[in-house]
Amino acid sequence: MLRVTAASLCASCQVMRVLLPPSASLTSAATPHGKREENQQTVDSLYELSVDIRKIRKLRGWVLSESPAYVCETANLLRDMGADAAAIAHILETHPEAVLCRPEDVAAQRDLWESVCPNRRALMGIVEKFPASFFTVSHHGNQRANILYLQSLRLNKKIISKLMASAPQSFSRPVESNQEVIHTLRETYLDLGGDEGNLRVWLQKLLSQNPYILLRPAEAWRDSLGFLRERGFSTEELLSLVSSLRASISELKPDAMQQALAYVQGALSCSEDELKQIVIRCPAVLYYSLPTLAGRFQGLMDAGVRTEQVKESPNVLELTTQIVLYRIQKLASYGYDVRSGSLDVIVGTKKDFETSYAKLNLRQQRPLFNPVAPLRTVEE
């Protein structure tokens, strides 16, 4: 029923283009207040597709004044790709600029994306989540060249499609720019002791973890790694840091890292070797700003945590003060004092903490004299 309705709608759209008075679709005409008039044909077509016109007026009102607009053609193309009426409405509400793309350009974009997607269903899923990326039809030649280059590296199609969706800018620029970054990554990996046979897997891991990696200048990698080399990190340790930081190391500036390391060393009163071990165990300290590090460390001190505990479990600095206090208080309610033990019990994700908490709670609640006694829950 929806397909029939939509088909008849698009047929009526073609008729409307002929029958509507010229004033209904003019975009150059301006109101007395200087605001451009809406293209009534575009508004009516979107309305028939159940698109929230008010939302577009609020966020992308200028689109409704443009001409020509290809509402019906865009809807038909999305429908052919497998989108239902709800998906089409959602896409056009989220990225109404799509209706301004020429149908032939969108068709070419569809063919290009299909070359890295296993099927149209997978492609449709990407379009629904990242419509702006899909409908970026400019720089089509650069997009194709970059796809062919990444395919020549035998990268997984799923990785390439994820890059196109999450970081479309990296595909719009000349392929030479990406070749330079990939070359730098390869040199970095091999210089740090990586094996040529594992290069593709390592590269795919970095690209999947940080889709914006190709947008970072090659010089940024060299500067960041050069600074850490000067601080005494071995090639093996640097390779571990690059992998642990999900390639974010290229976003770090030597000056900022120097400030962070100086603060941690002073706050924890540790030697150079101890500082290196802290960084290896908690690489995040390299990219936290000085106010963030200072605030979290002070929060721990205010909670009664000792400096030695932080030095032994530096990952606690990855948690906000609010999370740390909540976890300490929750454990304290069952008689466990974190300040007299290890901080390892509160570090990690929420799931990690719940696992540690459950184990402590198990020991706390089960009486030693009756190992088969039922556990008391929090509600009891």
N, C-alpha and C positions, 0 to 999 in steps of 0.2 A: 504494500500500500504506500509506504514511504517513497519507494523508488518511483512509483507511478506519479505520485504527487510532485516529487522533485523534478521528474522529467517534464511534466506538464508546466511546472514553474519556469524551467529554463527555456521552454518553448515560448512561454508568454514573455519572458525577458527579451527575447529577440524581437518580438512584436512591439514591446514597449519602446525599444530603441528607435523604432520607426514612427510609432504613433505619438510618443510623448512630445510636447512642444519643446522647441530648442531651449527655452528658458529653464526647463526642468533639469537639464543636464549641464548647463553652462557652469564652469568653475571660475571663470574670470570675473563674473559679475560680483559686485560687492554690495553689501547692505549699507544703509546710511551711516551705520556705526563702524564701517570698515571691516566687518566680519564677512568672510566669503560665504556665499550661499551653498547649501548642501545640494549634491547631485541626487535629485529625488529618485531617479532610477536605481542608484546604488542603495539608497535607504530602503526602498520598497523590496528590492531583491533580497537584501539581508534580513529584512523583517519576515519575509516568506520562508526563509531558512531557519527561523526561530532564533536568530542572533539577537543578543541584548544590545539594542541600538544605544540605550542610555550609557552603557558601559563604554562603548566606543566613543561616544560624544565626550565623555569625561576624560578619557585617557589618550585617545587618538582622533580627536574630532576633525583634524585636517584631512584625514583619509576620505571622509564623507563628501568633501568638496572637490576631490580630484576627478579628472576625466582624461582618458577613458578609464573605466573600471571593469574588471572581468569577473564579476561575482558568480554568474552562472557557470562560466567556463571553469573557474577554479573549483567550484563545488562538484562539477562533473568529473574533473580529474581526480579529486580526492575520493569520490565515490567509486571510480574505476579502480582505485588503489585499495579499496576495501573499507573505506570509512563509512560509518552509518550517519544518520541525521544528527545525532547528538555529538558525535566526534567532529563533524563538519562545523557545527555551530560553535563548539568550544575552540576549534582552531582559529576560526575567523574572529571570534571575540578576543582571543589572546594575541593574535597577530593580524589585525585587519589589513595591514599593508600588503598581505598576500593577494588581495583582489586587484592590486595595481600592477602585478607582474603579468607580462604577456604570456598567453597560454603556451606558445611555442617554447618560451624560455623555461617555464615550469616543467613542460614535458621533457626537455633536455636535462633538466635537473633531476627529474625522476629517474631517467635512464642512467645518469651518472651515479646516483646513490644506490641504485639496484645492483651496480657492479661490485659493491662492497657489503651488501645486505643479503642474507641467505634467501629471503623471500619477501614478498610484498607485505606480509603480515608484520614481519620484523621492521620493515621500513615504516609502515604506518604507525607502529608504536613509537618510533623516533620522532616522526612528524608531529604526533600529538604532544610529546614532551618538549620538543625543541622546534616549534614551527618557524621561529625567526632564523634558525640555522638552515633549514631546508629551503626557505623562500629567499635566501640570499643568492640571487641568481646572477649577480654581477661577478666579474672575475672568473667566468666559467672556464676559460683556458687555463688559468692558474690552478683551479681546483682539479681539473683533469690531470694536469702535469704532476701535481703533488700526490694524487692517488696512485698514478703509475709508478712514481718514485718509491713510495712506501710499499707498494706491492712488490717492487723489484727487490726489496729487502726481505721478502718472504714474511712480512708481518701478518698476523692473524687479521682476517677481514673484520672480525668483531672489534678489534682494537682500532682499526682505521675508522670504522663507522662511529665509534665512540668519540674519537678525536674530532671528526667532522661535526658531530652534534654538540659537543661540549666546548670546543675551541675552533669555531669556523674561521676565525681570523687567520689561523695558521695555514689554512688552505687557500685563502684569498691572496696571500702574498706570493711573490715569485718563488719557484721551487728551489732556486739557488740558496735562498735564506735558510730553508729547512735542511738542505744538504750540508750547509756549514755547521749547523747545530748538531746534526747526527754525526758528522765527522768528528766534532769535538767530543761528543759523548763516547764514541768508539775509542778515540785516543785516551780519554780519561779512564775508561774501563780497562783497557789493556795496560796502561801505565800503572794502574793500581793493582796489577797482578791478576786481572780477570783472564779467563780462558776464551780464546776466539770461538771455540765451539759453543760456548754458553752465551755469547754476545747477544744473539737474537732474543733469547729468553729474557735476559736481563733488561734489554731495551724495551721489550714489550711490557715488562713489569713496571718500569718507570713511566712509560707513556700511559698505561692504564691507571696508575696511581695519581699522576699529575698531568692531565691533558694539556695544560698550558706550558709544558716544558719547552715546546718548540718556539714559543714566543720570547723566551729569554735569550739575550745576546750570548754568543759563544764566549765573549770576554768575561761575562759574569761567572761562568764556570771556572775559568782559569784564575780569576781574582780570589774567589772564595776558597778554592782548593789550595792555592798558593799560600794564603794566610794560615790555613790549618797545618800545612806542611811546616811552616816556620814555627808553629807552636809545638812541633815535635810529634805529631800524629804519624804513625807508620802508614805504609800503603794499604795494608790489610785493614787498619782501623778506618782509614779514609773511605775505602770501599764499603765498609759496614755502615758508615755515617751516610754516605750517598744513598744507599738502599733504605736505611731506616728513616731518613728524612723525606722519602718519596720525591727525590730530586728537588726539593725545596731549597737545597743548599745553594742553588744557582740564584736564588732570590735574596740571599743574605749578603749584607755589605760588611766588609772587614771591620770598619769602624764600629758598627753595631755589635758584631760578635766580640770585639775586643772589650767593649763596655760590659757586655753580659758576663764574659769570663772573669773580668777583673772583679765584678761585684760578687759573683759566686765564690771566687777564691777568698775574697776578704770576709764575706759573711760566714763561710764555713771554716775559715782558718785552715785551709788545706794546702798541700804542696803542689808542685806542678804535676807530678805523677798522679796524685789523688784527684786533681782537677780533671785530668784526661780520663780517668776511670768514671768520674761523675758524668762527663759529657758522653762517653760511650754508652753508659747505662741510661742516661736521660738526654738524648740529642736535642730535645725540645728547648733546653736552656739556651741554645744558640740563637733561636729566633724569637724568644720572648723579649719584649721591650724591658728596659731597665725599671720603669714604674711597676710593670706587672710582676717581675721577679721580686722586687723589694716588697710589694704589697703581700704577695703570697708567703714570702719568708717571714715577714713580720706577723702575719696571721697565725703561722705555726708557733712562733715564739709566744704570742699572746695566749695560745691555747695550752701552753705548758710543755710543748714539745722541745726536746733538747737538740742542740746543734749536731751532736754525734748521730742522733737518729736520722736526721735529714741527710747527713753524709752517707750513712749506710743504705738509705732508701731514697735516693734523689728523685725518683719518679713521682714522689709526693708533690713536687713542684708543678707537675702537669695538672693538678687539681686546683680549682678555685677555692678560696678560703671558705666560702659558703658550703661547698661539698665536703671539705675536710671537717668542718665543725659538725655538720650533720652526722657524718660517719662516726666521729669520735663520741658524740652524744648517744648515738644509737647503741654503740658497743658498751658505753658506760652504764646504760640503763639495765644491762644484764651483768653488770659487775666486772667488765673487762676494761682495764685501764691501759689505754694505748701508750701513755707516757712512760710506763714502766716496761714496755716490751718493744717489739719491732713495728715499724710503720708499714711493713709489707702488707699487713692485713687490711689497710684502708686504700692502698693504691690500686690503680687499674680502672677498668670500666665499671659501670654499674653492675653488670653481670658478674665480673670478677669479685667485686665486693660482696655481693649477695652469696656467692659460693663460699668465700672465706667466713662470712658472718654465720652462715648456716652450720659450718663445721664447728665454730666456736660455740654457737648456741646449742649444738648437739651435746658437746661435752659439758656445758653448763647446766643443762636441764635434766639429763639422765642421771639419777642417783647411782653412786658407785655400788651401794649395797644391793641394788636391785636392777641388774642390767637389762631386764625385759620390761621395765616400767614404761608406760606410755609417755610420750613427750608432752610438755605443756606448751601451748601456742601463745602467741602474743595476745590474742583475743582473750585467753583465759587469765 
